[in-house]
């Protein structure tokens, strides 16, 4: 899932290789956990200020493209 992109990165030194938002230690899956729980993107961004709105939107757009195509 977008590993090595400017949105999501993985590294054995960061969170044991868990895919995280680039430049952060925030697992990408955390966003989806928030959304599944009925929380908003703003709630997520409030909880994880190192993640940008642009990263969240870009990730959701990429996932949407992969699901449709």
N, C-alpha and C positions, 0 to 999 in steps of 0.2 A: 504494500500500500504506500505508494509515493516515497518509498525509502530513498534517501540520497537526494531528495528534491530540496528546493528552497523552503518548502513548507514543513516537511517532516524529515528528520534525520535519525540515524541510528549509529551508535558507537558503543563498543563494549565497555568503555570507561564512563558512559553516561547511562544511568539507570539499567545497567547490565544488558544494554543493547535493545531495550524497549524503544519502539518508535516514539519520538518526542517532537514537539514543535521546535523547529530550528532555532537555535540560540537560547533554548530554555531547557529545563529539566521536567517539563510538564508532559506527561504521556498523552498522545493524541487520543487514546481511548477514553481519557477522562472527559473530553468534550462530549463524546457520544453517551457516556454514562449520565452526564448532566442533562442532556437533551431527552434521553429515555425517561429520566425521572421527572420530566415536565418543567425543568428549569429553562431559563432563557439564555441566549448568547450573552446578554449583559450580565446575568448572574455568574456565568462562567468567567467572563472577563474580570469581574469584580474580585473573584476568588483567585484568579491567576493573572495578575497585572503584567507579567513578563510576556504573555501571549498577546499579539495584536489582533485587532478586529480583522485586518486584512488577511492574516494567516488563517483565521477561523473561516472566513468567507471562501478563501481559495481552497481550503481543504474540503469544505462542503460542496463546492462546485466540482472539484475533481472526483469526489466520491459519486456525485450525481451523474457525471459523465460516464463513469465506469459501470454504474448500474443500468443506465439506459443503453449504452453501446455494447 
